[in-house]
Amino acid sequence: MSDTLSSEASAEAAADLEQRLIEASLVGMTPAVWAQVKPDAVSVYDTHGTRTFAELNANANRVVRLLRDHGLKPGDPVALLCSNRAEFLEVLQGTLRGGFRITPVNWHLTADEIAYVVNDCQAKALFAEVRYEAGLKASASAANLVLKVAIGGPAEGFLNYQDELDARDGSDITDPIQGNAMLYTSGTTGRPKGVYRKALVNIPYVLGGARGYQHETDAQLCAGPAYHAAPLGIDIRGPMSQGIPVVFMDGRWDSETVLKTIEKYRISHGHMVAIMFQRLLGLPPEIKAKYDLSSLRHIIHGAAPCPPDVKRAMIEWLGPILSEYYAGSEGGGGFTISSEEWLQKPGSVGKLSSEDGTRVLDDEGNPALPGQPGLLYFKVAAANPFEYFNDPEKTAASHRDGYFTLGDVGYFDEDGYLFLTGRTAECIISGGVNIYPQEIDNELIKHPAVEDSCAIGVPNTEWGEEVKVVLMLKPGFTPSPALTAEIMAFARENLAGFKLPRSVDYVDDLPRSPAGKIQRGKVRAPFWAGRKVQI
C-alpha cells in the first residue's frame, strides 16, 4: 500500500511540475521554476565557469531591471552580440520575460554589417562582448541606442555588465510578459532581413519535452553559434525549458575537443551540421576509438544538406541516434526523419503528417508530379504569420495563395518523402536548363580525395553559364592534372552529361556561414565581377 501511495504522490508531483512549466513558458519564466526545483544544479558550463539554475534565473531578473531602469518598455528591441557563454543565456532569458524583442547578432560580421543589423532591428539597447571589436565600433553608428553594456570586461562608452547586475535585485520579477525574438536570415543576395512574428513561437518547450530527456543525467552540447536559429532553439531554449544543462563550446571547431567534451560531460543530446560530421569522420581511427561516446542518445542535424555517404558513416559509427530536420527561420518545414527511416529513404528529410502543409510547384506554378523537382511552398501560419521586418515587398514576393517559399527546390517521392535538390538563388541555368549544384556536390564528395565541393555557375558566352566545381581536398592529396582527370571520370560515372563540371578549381578552404552552409555566392562572385548581367 505504501508503495502505491508513493507512486501516486510522485505522479501527482510530476503532473504539478508539468503544469507549472507550461504556465511559466507562456511568460518566459521556465528558468524560475527550475531555480526553485534544483537551485544548486548547474545550468550552464562554458569556458569561463558555470552557472547554477538559481544564478541564471537571478541574473535574468537583473537584466530586466537594468533595461527598465533605462526606460525600455515591453516591445522595445534589444540587440545581443555575444559568444557561447552564460551571459548570452542571461540576456536572452531576461528579454523573454521582460516583454522585449531580442535580436542575437552574428559576431562574425564586420562593424558595418553589425551596425546595419542593430539599426535595422531598431535596437534601443546593445549588449556586446568586448572580444569583438567590430561590435563595439558598430555602436557608434547605431541611431536608436539608449543603453550600451559590455560583456566580459570594460569598454569605453559602455556600462560594465557584471557591475550593473551586481547593483540590482535578483528576485523574480512579479509582472513577467512574454518577449519575442527576431532573427536575421543569412540570405544569398543583398542585406539580411529580420524574420518577425508578432508572437513568440513557443515550440522549444514542446520540442524539449519530446526529446526524451532524463533529468538526472542528461546534458545538451551547443557546438554551433548560439545566435543562429537552430542552436538557439534546439541547444538552448529546448533544454533550458526542461531543466537540462547546456554545455557551451566556444572558438574554432576542433574535432577531438568535441569528443573530449562529450566524454567529460556525458553529453546525451546535440545539434550538428554536415561539415561537423565530415570533420569528425576524418579523425584517425585511434582518436575516434579513444573516447567514450556511449552517453550519446540523440544527435539532431539540419541547416545544410548532408551527403548520404557521410550520414550513413555517422550512423555506422554512433548507431541510429541521428534525427534530421528541415525548416527555416521563417517557419515552414516541420519535416523530420529518424535514422531507421532514413536508411530506407537515403537522402530524404522526411515527410509531413498533413498533406496540405507543403506544395511543390513547377515553373508554371502547377503542382509537380512525384519525382519532379519544383519550388517548395509552405502553409502560412494564419494565427501568427511571419514578415520580413520593414520589407513588405520581400514579404509579398515570398507568399503565394496562403503559402510561402524559402527558395528551396525539391521533390516528393511516391511515398510522400521530401528530397531537397537545391535553391533557386543557387540554380545554374545553362542553355536554358536548370542545374541544381547540390546534386553535383553530393556526388563529388564521394570521391576519396574530396573533402568538400562547391558547384557554381560561371560565365559561358554560348550557354550563359557552365558548371564549375571548387574543391577542398583531403589531407595527403594535392592538385594535379591527373587528379582532375580522375575526378572528372568519377563525375561522369555518377552525373548526367548536362550536369558535368566543365572545369575544376582547388582551394584550401571554402567560406561558410555560422550555420555550416557553404556560402556559394561568395565562391561564385569573383567569376562574375564587373558583369552587369548576373544570370
PyMOL commands that set and color helices and strands:
alter all, ss='L'
color gray80, all
select helices_A, chain A and resi 2-25+30-37+53-69+86-98+111-120+133-141+161-166+203-210+229-241+255-265+274-281+285-288+308-318+339-344+355-357+392-398+424-426+437-444+481-494+497-499+520-528
alter helices_A, ss='H'
color red, helices_A
select strands_A, chain A and resi 42-46+49-52+77-81+101-104+125-129+147-151+159-160+180-181+183-184+194-196+220-222+246-248+269-272+298-301+322-328+331-338+348-350+358-361+374-379+387-388+399-400+403-404+408-412+418-423+428-430+433-435+450-460+464-473+503-507
alter strands_A, ss='S'
color yellow, strands_A
deselect
rebuild
show_as cartoon
